[in-house]
Amino acid sequence: MTDAATRAQQVLKDHRDSIDRLDAILIYTLGERFKHTQAVGKLKAEHDLPPSDPDREAKQIARLEDLANEASLDPEFAKKFLNFIIAEVIQHHKSHQS
């Protein structure tokens, strides 16, 4: 292997190591987020509140689109990602109301 190829392999490994650490952060962060949304779902069920809050959801989507722009992340991707999470949360909330 040439010196350039060896350096490229090391750079590739460094990027992949960073990606692996970030993936772990994402998973643990989502786990923490869902702990809180589960608690919200139980609270809503105990007080007969609706499982979804469209006004809050719209505000959250707008906020995350702004954050995505600041982070140089495609805001449409961020919106789709948050909509997926919101749909999961609503399903959890509905399950508490059964």
Backbone torsions as a table, in degrees:
resi	resn	phi	psi	omega
1	MET	NA	141.4	178.8
2	THR	-77.5	163.8	177.2
3	ASP	-58.0	-40.1	179.8
4	ALA	-65.1	-41.6	179.2
5	ALA	-67.4	-38.2	177.9
6	THR	-64.2	-44.0	177.8
7	ARG	-63.1	-41.2	179.0
8	ALA	-62.7	-40.6	178.0
9	GLN	-62.0	-39.7	179.6
10	GLN	-68.5	-42.0	177.9
11	VAL	-62.5	-42.8	177.4
12	LEU	-59.8	-45.7	178.2
13	LYS	-61.1	-42.9	179.1
14	ASP	-61.4	-43.3	178.2
15	HIS	-62.9	-44.5	-179.3
16	ARG	-65.3	-38.1	176.3
17	ASP	-61.7	-41.5	178.1
18	SER	-64.7	-42.6	178.4
19	ILE	-60.6	-43.8	179.5
20	ASP	-61.7	-42.2	178.1
21	ARG	-64.5	-42.8	180.0
22	LEU	-66.0	-37.4	175.9
23	ASP	-60.7	-42.1	178.1
24	ALA	-63.3	-41.8	178.0
25	ILE	-61.0	-43.5	179.0
26	LEU	-60.3	-45.5	-177.8
27	ILE	-64.3	-47.1	179.4
28	TYR	-65.6	-36.3	178.1
29	THR	-66.1	-43.7	177.1
30	LEU	-63.5	-39.3	177.1
31	GLY	-59.4	-45.2	178.8
32	GLU	-64.7	-41.7	179.5
33	ARG	-60.5	-45.6	-177.8
34	PHE	-69.1	-27.0	173.2
35	LYS	-60.4	-42.9	-179.7
36	HIS	-70.5	-40.7	-179.7
37	THR	-68.9	-30.5	175.0
38	GLN	-64.2	-42.0	178.5
39	ALA	-64.0	-39.3	177.2
40	VAL	-63.0	-43.4	179.3
41	GLY	-59.9	-42.5	178.4
42	LYS	-65.5	-41.7	178.9
43	LEU	-62.7	-43.9	178.2
44	LYS	-61.7	-42.7	-179.5
45	ALA	-64.3	-41.6	-179.5
46	GLU	-63.6	-28.3	-176.1
47	HIS	-111.6	15.9	176.2
48	ASP	53.6	43.6	176.9
49	LEU	-95.7	152.2	-178.4
50	PRO	-65.0	147.5	-177.8
51	PRO	-68.1	-22.7	179.1
52	SER	-120.4	157.0	179.4
53	ASP	-134.4	84.5	-174.1
54	PRO	-54.4	-35.1	179.8
55	ASP	-64.9	-47.7	178.0
56	ARG	-63.1	-41.7	-179.6
57	GLU	-60.2	-43.6	179.0
58	ALA	-63.1	-41.7	178.4
59	LYS	-64.6	-40.8	179.8
60	GLN	-64.7	-41.3	179.2
61	ILE	-62.9	-45.0	178.6
62	ALA	-62.2	-42.2	179.7
63	ARG	-62.8	-43.9	-179.1
64	LEU	-70.7	-30.7	174.2
65	GLU	-63.1	-41.8	176.7
66	ASP	-62.6	-45.9	178.3
67	LEU	-61.1	-39.9	178.7
68	ALA	-61.1	-44.6	177.9
69	ASN	-59.9	-43.5	178.6
70	GLU	-62.1	-34.0	-177.1
71	ALA	-90.7	6.2	-177.2
72	SER	58.1	38.5	176.4
73	LEU	-109.5	141.4	179.1
74	ASP	-57.1	116.0	-178.0
75	PRO	-62.1	-29.0	177.6
76	GLU	-67.0	-39.0	176.1
77	PHE	-63.0	-45.6	179.8
78	ALA	-60.0	-40.8	179.9
79	LYS	-64.6	-45.3	178.6
80	LYS	-62.4	-41.5	-179.9
81	PHE	-63.0	-46.8	-179.9
82	LEU	-66.6	-39.4	177.2
83	ASN	-60.7	-38.4	176.5
84	PHE	-62.2	-46.1	179.9
85	ILE	-63.6	-44.6	179.8
86	ILE	-59.6	-43.2	179.4
87	ALA	-60.9	-41.2	177.2
88	GLU	-63.7	-43.7	-179.4
89	VAL	-62.3	-44.9	-179.7
90	ILE	-61.4	-40.4	177.3
91	GLN	-61.4	-41.7	177.5
92	HIS	-62.9	-43.4	-179.5
93	HIS	-62.6	-41.1	179.2
94	LYS	-64.3	-34.9	-179.4
95	SER	-67.0	-28.3	177.6
96	HIS	-74.2	-21.3	-176.5
97	GLN	-90.1	-2.6	-180.0
98	SER	-79.0	NA	NA
